[in-house]
Amino acid sequence: MWSAPAKLNLGLRIVGRRSDGYHLLESLFWPISFQDELLIQPSSLSSLSCAWSEDAVFRNVSLHQGEENLVGTLLLGGFGWKPSRGLSVEIKKRIPIGSGLGGVSSNVGSLLRYLCDQNEITQTQAEHLAKQAGADVSFFLNPTPSWVTGVGEVRNPLLLHPGTKDSFYFLLLLFPFATPTPLLFKLFRESNLPFSPSTPMDIKQTWDFISLHRFLECTKNDLEPLAASQSSEISRALESLRITGPLYSGLSGTGSTCFAVYPSKEKRAEAAKELQNLCRDLPCRSVLAETY
């Protein structure tokens, strides 16, 4: 069984726009233990089945199968790569579609990691295929805390002090709906908002809890106000998370997942208790996670 971890965007700054219209971003991608699972086995013919896991918090969305799914596209020879043998892939989904957690990209990344492990492709081939499959896929070839730039395809893993990854505890509020990414970028363009100044992380520095905490104190998601303006549920969830006093709270990517970061399990447990009424009032469910 191959794990396909979700990621959180700890901040998302829009720092420019390419000539082809794609926006340039800077974000700290953080992999978490909330994950899909892939069962990959040799087979006479390549096939894909994708179904919601029995413990998925939402199972109300139909899942793409075959070539409609990016994993199926890769399996069936898409992106210019021809498999040397058949593979049967079964995906057990937990990560909601369109939640800003990178679920589909992570599924593809997990398959590429498997292919590298089996010497079916080289790491260089995996990087090339990942960029063709989607901007976020490259991160999931090595899902470790990383500074991500470009349109999401350039990643630089962070150097972390021992134990730092285990110093953060996450509480996610998941919704059964997606936030339309194209709409948010359209609203961003039409609002004539200025681009954020580039604030690159020092990837040569070894980061610890204190330095990452300082980063979280000043980072933000430039698309979050636009998402909140389109959804009263997201707006209320973000307000409620911030009342609990986290190290950071925000929208992951373009949403719809809202989340908060805490320095201890105890602080997170207190917050989860405070949010119980919110989860009864809104169509959201809370999920606890640590670093993957």
N, C-alpha and C positions, 0 to 999 in steps of 0.2 A: 504494500500500500504506500503510495507516494502522497505526501502532504502538499497542499496548495494553500499557503497562508495568506490571509488578508493583509493589507497594508493600511496604515493611517498616514495622512498628510499632516505633519506637525508644522502648520503654516503653508501658505501657497501664495507667492508673490508673482504678479504678472509684470515682467520687467521690459517687455518689448513685443514687437510683432515682425515676423518675417515677411518677405515680399510675396510669398504664396498665401498669406493670410493667417498662418498658424501663429499662435501666441507663444512667446518665450516665457518660461517660468523658472522659478527657483523654489524648491521645496525639500523639506527633510522627510524622506520616506522611512516609515518605521514598521517592520513586519510584526504581526501579532499572532497569538496562538489560536485565534478564531480562524477556522480553516475548512476548505473542501478537502476531499480525499479522492485519489485516483487509483484504481486497481488496473494495472497494465500487465497484460499477458501476451506471449506469442500466439499467433493464430494463423490459420490458412488464409484468411481474408481479413483485411482491416475493417474494424467496425467501432462505432461509438454509441454508448448509451449514457444518457444524462438524466438523473432523477434526483428529487429532493430527498435528503437524508431524513430518517424518521424523527430526528431531534432538531430539525430546522425550525426556526421560530416562525417563519412564514413559508407557505407552500402554495401560494395563490397565483403564481406566475408560471405559464408554460415555458419549458426550457427548449432551446434549440437543439436539434439533433443533426447528425450527418454533416454535410458541408455548410449548413447554416450556422454551425458552431465552429469557432476558430480552431478548436482542437480537431474537429472532423476535417476541416480544410487541410490542416497539416498532415493528418493521417492519410488522406486520400491524394497526397502528392501536390498539394498547393504550395505556393511561394517558391516554386522552382526546385523543390527537393523531392526525389523519388525514393520512397522507403525500399530497403532491400528485402524486407519480409513483412508479413502481415502482423498487425497488432490489434488486440481487442482492448478497448479502454472503457471502463465504467467510472463515471464521475458521480460521487455523492456530494450534492450541493448543500451547503449551509449558508454561504455568503449570498445575501440578496442581490438580485440583478439591479444594476443602476444605483448602487448604494455608495459609490465613491470609495469602495474598498479594494478594487482591482481584482475581483473574483475571476472573471474570464481570462484576463492577462495572466493571473497566477496559474490557472489551469494549463495554459499553453506553456508557461515557464516550467512547470513541473514535468510536462511531457518532454520538453527539450533537455531538462536535467537527466531524465531517464535515458534518453537517447545518447547523451554524452557518457553516462555511466556504463552503458552497454557497448560503447565504442562504435555506435552506429553513425555518429557525427562527431566532428571535432568541436572544441570550444569556439573556434573562429566561425565555423558554420552555424553554431547555435546563436552566436551574436548576430550574424547576418539575418538568420531566419527570425530572430526576435524583433529586429527593427522593422522587418517587413510585416510582421503580424500585428504590431501596434507599439506605440511609444512606451507604454509602461511595462511591456513584456521583458525588456532587458533587465529591469530591476529584479525580476523573479528568477533569473538565472542564478542569482546569488542573493537570496532574500535576507540581507543584513542591513542595519541602519545605514542609510546612504544619503548624501547630498545629491539631489537630482536637478539637472538643468536642461537647457535646450527646450525641446517640446515634450520632454519627459524621457528621452532616450539616453541621455548622458548621465551616468551614475558614478559617484565616487564614494566607496564605503568609508565610514568614519572609523578612526582609530579610537577605541574606547578603553578606559581603565578597567581592569578586572572587576566584575560585579556590577558595573554601571548599567548594563542592559537589564539587570534584575531589580533596579531601583525604581522602576516606574510601573504603575498599575493602572489599567485602563477600564473605563466604564463606557460602553457604547449604547446609544439609543437607536435602534433599528426601526425603520418604517417600511410598510408594505408597498411603497411607491418609489419611483425613481425621480430624480431631478434632471430635467432635460439639459444635458451639457451644452448642445449647440445654442439653446435659448439663452443660457447664462452668458456665454461669450458674445452673443449678439447684443444682449443688454449692456454688457461691458463696453462694446464698441460704440453703441448708440448714446451711452451716457457721457461719452467724451471724458471719462475719468483718466487722470494722468497715470502713466506707468509708475510702478514703485521703483525706487532706486535699487540697483543691484547691491546686495549685501552678502557676498559669498562667504561661506564658512571656511575656516582654515582647515583644510583636509590633512595638513601635516601635523596639526596639533592633536594631542591625545586628550580626548574629552572625558570629563568625569561628571558626576551628578550635579555639582555646583555650576560648572560652565554650561551644561545643557539647560539647567534651570534658568540661568540668565538669558539664554537664547529664547526659551519659551516665554519669558516675561515680555519680550519685545516683538515676537513674531505675530503674524496674522494671516488670515485667508482673504485675499482681495475680492473673491467672488462670494464670500459669505453674506454680506449685506444684500446682494442681489437675490440670492437664494431665499433669504429670510423674507424679502419683500414679496416673493411669489408664493410663500407657504407660511400660513399662520402657525401650523404645527411645528415647523422647523424653528421659527422665531421663538415660540414658547419653550421648546426643548432647550435651545441655547441659553435662554434667560434662566431657566430652572437649573441647568448644569452649573452656571456661573455662581449661583447663590450658594452652592455647596463648597465653595472655596478651593477649587482645584489648582494645580500648578499651571494648567492650561486647559482651555476648552475651545471647541470650534467645530467646524464642518470639515469632513474629510473629502478633499478634492472638491468636486462640484456637488457632492451630496448623493443621497439624502441622509447619510449617517451623521449624527451629532455625537460627540464624544468628549470625555474629560480625562485628564491625567492626574494621578494622585501619587504621593510619596510613600504610601503604605497601604497594606490590605485593610487596616482598620479604618483609615480615612475613606477608602473606597466603599467599605461596607456601610459606613454612616451615610454616605451620599446615596447609595442604592436604596437604603431605607427611606431617606427623605423623598426620593423620586417615585415611590410606590404609587402614590395617588396620581401623579402625572401619567404613569403608564396605564392607569385605569381610565383616565380622562381622554388620552390621546391614543391613536392607533399605533403605538410604539411598544417595543419590548426591549428590556435591558439585557445586555450580555457583558460578562466580565472576561477580561483577557490580560495576558502578560506578554512580554516580548517573546517572539518565536525563536 
